[in-house]
Amino acid sequence: MSFLDHFNDKFPVALSSKEIGTYVGVALMPTLMEFLRSTYGLQGSYLVLGAIAWNCIPCGLLLKSPAGKPSTQSLVVELKLICCAMNCCRENKSLSRSGDNFGRVLLEKFTNFVKLFSLAPAIAHPRFAIYLILHSMLYYILAAWALYLVPFGVSNGLSQTIAVYLSTAGGLGGLAGKLLAIVLFHFDKMNIWLAGVFPSIVCCFGLAGYMLTTDFIWLLIFSSICGFSIAFSDSALSAMLPLYVCDHHLKQGSALGYLFAGVFLLLGGIVSGRNLISYCRER
């Protein structure tokens, strides 16, 4: 939530701008992976990607609250405090004794940590529950669409080297979707219809288009349409999160949103991956 602390009213614009890099990576990754695979092999390619991923850690550690605002403690510090609180509880059966205020504070921190895993924001805010469902299904669709894209191109007679450009087109479409979201948020033109209904219709149109042609150019166009709609919807839903929950539940709601998105992203990979393996064996 560091973006919210720094940008306040311009949080949607800042978040959309930050996520532009995601779809630049999506556009470049297929071609880059093909180059890495041919140069270093599959295992070497994963090693290079792992090295790149580790460089993201210092960037995350550098995100701090602006001056004058209390910084959020890291998860490691919280876990250490929880362990201290549990040890304190073992050594002192009664926390009501004098001098046990430290243990009481630590026990309160442990309780707050447990509350992070509750669904209180969804229960208190029905709109946030709908947001969780839509955002989670969006990431499921993203995983399934991205996983099938190259094999789908191969099944239509394209070589694997050419089929990866379908992913590149999807990433470029996603970049356009993010840019449009930035413009709409900047001019305060974003609303629930643009955030949810519009990209859903566009995505259905793009997915249906795959069934109408096997021409490479049209497949590129429909891939870019799908990428555009998914990226636009992701940016709009994520940036409008402060409208769905109160300030008290905002940070917990944000964590739950990413948790559910990650779980459904994994499910999309697992379910679609099994079907993909079966399809490849049949071929």
Protein Blocks (a to p, Z undefined) as FASTA:
>chain_A
ZZmmmnmmmmmmmmmmmmmmmmmmmmmmmmmmmmmmmmnojmlmmmmmmmmmmmmmmmmm
mpccdehiacdddfklmmmmmmmmmmmmmmpmblkbghilmmmmmmmmmmmmmmmmpckl
mmmmmmlmmmmmmmmmmmmmmmmmmmmmmmmmmmnopafklmmmmmmmmmmmmmmmmmmm
mmmmmnopacfklmmmmmmmmmmmmmmmmmmpccfklmmmmmmmmmmmmmmmmmmmmmmm
mmmpcfklmmmmmmmmmmmmmmmmmmmmmmmmmmmmmmmmmZZ
